[in-house]
């Protein structure tokens, strides 16, 4: 909580004792969740370690946020002592497996970002627009909080910048997860930031990338880096599953009724007001349904999808928030519903209703987590063939029957090719659709489960 107290959800069993009590200062706010899933025998035999998981942002809504949240949950459920250092002020809304959450008070409330967005109580500013003094103050504040939480066996830091410098300044062994956003949006073509990132990674035990594409981007941006390992992100294959349509729709409507009030949709990070009734009406009947979920920014290519939907006999659900929403709403065809952002509890019910989930990004992506989540839920993803998305498409194609393999992807930026593939997917026979659903889920279960990802990130690295 914001006042520095530690809270526990009601009516849940107490968590396992912490490996060691750690002091926090006035600049950091601790919160510990007490809901812990039973550990498997395999997890139980792993050596317990204390991990400080540093993530400079929130724990929901975007790829790296979900990534950090999932790691906290999986590591905690495996018996490790996990502290998440981030800016999330309401961690109780997420399943973190028992991890503690500590907030850092930022100097001047300045938050370095790669794409402009709004953060309550903070002043986001593009990383490349930070002065040297502001960058140093940010790193010092975060590293000081990490040092107060020591000893720890490992600091795991997200983003080359600012995670690399924060980890290097912590005084503990650290590993860095490179995401595509910092590399492509802020660091590329800015020599000072490129050098700073390279210096930080040189001191890391390991640098992880989510795909071969991001390995190449990392080398392009910071030069050769030793100890780089490719570990794709994961999917919660227990949460995202194939469900009967009626059951999924009823559950989606119920989840929407649980959403907090959002009068006038004033808070763009909350689902739209009245979604339960809107979804019940829009998704009534067994019409073909296409889904997009992700940020509403131009780089995500939603405008390509909207253009492609012209002439496609299907309804479209657009899930997400961002500064491009108003423009997208103006160009959307009539049978389109914008919902605002959804969390996993909504998406796990929405995706089984989707005949196709489209991932139309026109900018390079580190990995297609959205596509993998859709596939796990039995919604065949149709992705733009480039960067990390092409690697997801390749994984799907290995499982798809040969005569359907071409339906995993479309030409980047081509509304015409996307329209053609959408029509073909929506025209599949019931039998072929079922085959594609099972193959899509199988590809995810065998390649991208979170438990395996979390374990691989802690393996000894030489």
N, C-alpha and C positions, 0 to 999 in steps of 0.2 A: 504494500500500500504506500501512498505518497508520504505518510507521516513517519515512515521508517519502521512500522510494526510488522510483525510476521503473522500471516493469517493462514488458517486452515479451513478448507471447505467443510461444511457441516455434514454429519452423518457419513463420514468416511473413516476407515481405519487409519491410525497414525502411521506415518512413514517410518522407514528404517532409520536408526540413529545416524546422524551425520558422522563422517569419518573424523572430522575435527571441527569444532566451533570456530568461526572466523569473525574477526572484528570488522565492523563497517563504520564509516565515518559519516558526518553530516552531508557529505556530497553524494553519498550513494544510498539507495533505498532497497532493502532486501525484501523478498517475498518467497515463501517456500510452499510449493504445492504438495499435497500429501497423498494424492491418488496414485498408486503404483500397481502396474499390472504384474501378474505372476511371471516369474522368469522361467525360461525353458532350461532343461538340464544343460544344454550346450552353453547357454549364457552364464549359468551359475558357475561353471568351471573356469571362466575367464578371470584373470587377476584383476582385482578391483584397483582402479586408479582414480585420482582426483583430477578433474578436467575443468578448466575455466574456458567456457565457450564464449568468445567475444563476437558480437554482431552489432554494428553501429546503428541499427534501425529497429523496426518493430518485429512482431512475430506472426503476422498474418497479412495476407493480401497480395504479396509479390513472391517471385520465385526464391530469392535468397532468404526472405523471411520464413517461408514455409520450410526451406532447407534447414535453417537453424533450429526451428521448432522441432522438426522430425528428429534431428540428431540428439537434441536434449532428451527427447522421449526415449529413443532407442538406447542411448547410453545409460540413462537412468534405469530403464527396465532390465538392462544387462548387469546391474549391480554396481555401476560406477557412481562416484560422488560428483555431481555436475552442478556447476554454477554458471548461469547464463548472464552475461554482462551486456546490456542492451538498453534501448529507449522505450521498451514496452511498459506502459503504465497499467495495463489491465491483464496481467498474465493468467489470472484465474479463469479466463474464458477458454484456455487451451489445455489440452492434455500434454503435460510435460513430464509425465512419469515420476514426479517427485523432485524434479530439479528446482533449485533455488534461483530466483531472478533478482539481479541487482541493477539499479539504474544509475547512470552517471550524470551528474549535473554539468552541462556543457558551458564553457566560458562564453559569455555573451549570448547564450542559447543558440549558438551557430551550429548548424548541422550540415556537413558536406554531403552533397548528393550528386548523382550522375545525370539524372533527369529531373527537372523541376517538378515539385509536388508540394502538397501542403501537409504540415505536421503540427498538430495542436500543441501550443505552448513552446514551439521551437521556430527558429528562423532558418529555413533551408536555403542554401546557397550552393551553386555549382562548385565542385571541388576546384576546378581550374581558376575560379575567381577568388579563392582564399589567398590572403597575403601569407608570406612566410611566417610572420608572427602568429597569425590565426591558425595556421596548420600546426605549428609547434605547440600552441596552447591546447589545441584539441588532443593531440597525441599525449601530451603530458597529463591531462586530466584523466584520460582513459587508462593510460599505463599506471598512474598512481592508484586508481581503484583496483586494477589487477594485482598490483604489488601488495595491497592491503589484504587481499584474499589468499596470498601465498601462505604456506607452501602448496604447490600443486605439481603433479607429474607432467602436465601438459597445458599449454595455452593453445587453443585452436581458434584462429582468427579468420574471419570472412573478409574477402576483397583484398587484392594486392595493396591498394590504397583505399582506406587508411589502416586496414588490418595488419599489413606487413610491418609498418613502423610501430604500431601499438604493440604488437607481439614482441618485436625486437627490443622495445624499451621496457618490457615487463620484468626482465631479469630471469625468466623461466624458459625452459625449452618450448619452442613454439612451432606450429605448423600453420600453413596458410591455404585457404581455399580460394582460388582465382575464379571469379565470375566474369561473364562477358561484359557486363555493364560498365565496370570501371575501366576496362581495357579499351573498349570501343568508343564510349561516350566522353571520357575525360582524359585518358592518358595518351592515346594514340596521337602522334603528331605534336606532342608537347614535351620536348626533350628534358626539361627539368623534372617533370613528373615521371617520365620513363626512367630516368637515372635513379630517382628516389625509390621507385618500385624495385628496380634491379638490386640496389644496395640492401634493401630490406629482405628480399628473397634469398640473397646470398648467405644470410645468417640463419635461415630457417632450416629445421630438420627435414622438412619436406614441403613441397608445393603440390597441391592437388588441382587437377583440371577435370572437367566433366565430360570432355570429348576430345577426339583427335583434332577437331577444328579449333578448340580453344587452346590446345597445346601449340598449334601453329600460330595462333593470334598472340599468345603470350611471348613466343620467341620473336615475332615481328615487332612487338611493342617494347620489350625490355631486353632483348638480346638473349643469348644462350644462358639458361639457368640450369644448374645441377639439381639433381634429386627432384625431378618432376614426375608425378605419377597420375595415371588416368583412372579415375573412379567416377563413373556416371552417378548422377543423383538418383534418388530412389522414389518409390511409390508405396503407399500404404495399401497393400493388396488385400488386407482384411477389411478396410473401410470402403475401398472402391471395388465393388463386385457387380456381377450381372444380377439384376433384380427383375421380377415381374413388373410390367408397366403399371398396373393398378396400384400395387403396393408402393412402388417408387413415387408415384404422383401423390398419393395420400401422405406419404412421409415428407415429401417436399413441402406440401402445403402446411403441414404441422410445424415443420422447421421455420417456415416463413412467419407463422403466427407467433413464434417465440422471439422474433426479432425485436430489438428495442425500438421505441418510437423514433421517428425521423421526420417531424413535421416539415412539409415543404421540401423534403430531401435536402435539408440544409447541411447535413454532414455527409459529404460525398464518400466517406469511408464506411458508411453504414448502408445496408440494403434499403432500397426505396420503400417509402411508406405505402402500405396497402398491398404489398407483394402477394400475400396469401390469396386474396380475392382475384388479383390480376392474373396470377399463375393458374389458378383453378379455371378461370374462364378461357385464357389463351390456350392452355394445353388440353382442354376438353376435346374428346374425340380422338380418333386414331389417324390424324394427318401426319405426313412426313415432317420431321422436325430436324432442324440444323441448329447447332449450338456453337457459339464462340465464348470463351472466357479468358480474360487477361486484362492488361492495362489498356485504357483507351487513349493511346497516343499514336501519332501518325506512323511511327516506326513499326508498329504491330500489324499494319496492313489491313485493318478492319475495313477500310474503304474499298479495298480490292474485293473482299467478300461481299460487301453490299452491292457493288457493281455486278458481281457474278450472280447474285440472287435474282437479278432481273431475268425473267424467263424461266426460273426454276419453280416448280410447283411444290413449295414447301414453306412452312413458317420458320422464323429465325428468332432465337433467343440470344441476346447479347448481354453478357455478364461482365461487369467491371466498372472501374472509375478512372477518371483522368481528364486532363484539360481539353481533349479532343471530342468529348462526348457530345456537346451541343452541335458541333459540325456534323458528326456522324448521324445524329438523330435527324438532322435536316435532309440528309441524302438517303436515308433508309427507306426501303420499300414498305408498303402498307402493312404487310403481315410480319412486323418486327416488334419485339418486346425488349426494351431496355430495363434491367432490374437493379442497377447498381451492383456493388461488389457482393460476392458470396464467399462464405467460408466453406471448408471441407464438408461440414455437416449438411449444407445445402447441395453442394456439387455431387456428393455421393448419391443423392437422390435424383438430381437433374440429369446426370450423364446417362443413366440407363434408359431415359426417355428419348435420347438423341439418336437418330438414325445415322447421323454423321456429326463429328466435331471437327471444325476447321481451325487450323493454325496457320494464318496467312502472313506471318511476319515478313517484312521486306528488308529488315536489318538483321545482320548476323546474330544468331542465338547460340548460347553456350550448349544448351541441351533442350530437348523438347519435353520438359516435364509435363506440360499441359497435355501433350499428345499421349504420353505414357499413362497419365491418370485416366484419360478418356478410354484408352484401350483396355485398361484393367476393369473398367465398368462395362465393357462390351459395346462401347460406342466407337466404331472404326474411325480413327483420326485420318484426316486428309491434310497433309502438311506441305508447305512450300519447300521445294527441294534445294536446300542450301545449308551451309554451316552445320551446327549440331542437329538441326531438324532432319537433315538428310541421313544422319546416322540412325536416328529413330526410325525413319522410313525403311532403311536397310534392314533393321532388326525385324520389323513387321513383315517385310517381303520374304524373309527367310521362313516365316511360319505360314504365310498366306498360300493358298493353292496357286499354281503357276498362272492360271487364267484370270486371277484376281489381283495378282501382285502389283500391277500398274496402278491400282487404286489407292496406294498408300501415300502418293504425293502428286504435286502439280508444279508446273513451271513457275518459278518465283516471279510474282508481280503480274501474272497473266490471269486476268478475270475470265478470259475465254476458255483457257485450259481448265481453270477451276470450275467453271460452269459445266463444262463437258463431263468432268469427273463426278461432280455432284449429281448430275442427271443419271449417270450410269450407276452410281451407288444406290440412289433412291429407287431405281428400277429393278434392283436385284430381286430374285425370287426369295420366298421365305426360307427355302433350304439354303441357298447361297448366303443369305444374310446371317443365318445361324452359324454357318461354317466360319464366316469372317469374324463374327463376334468371338467365338471360341479361340480362333487363331490369334486375334489381337490380344486377348487376355493372357493366353499362353506365352506370348512373346514377352510380356511384362513380368509375369511371375518368374520366368526362367532367367531374366536378365537384370531386373531393376527393383528388387524388393529392398525396403529400407534397412531391415535387419542385417542383410549382407553388406550393404553400403557402409553402415556405421561400424561394423566390425573391421572392414578393410581399411578404414581411415585410421584405426588405432594399431594396425600391424607394425612391427618393427621395420624401420627403414634405414638402410645403410647408405 
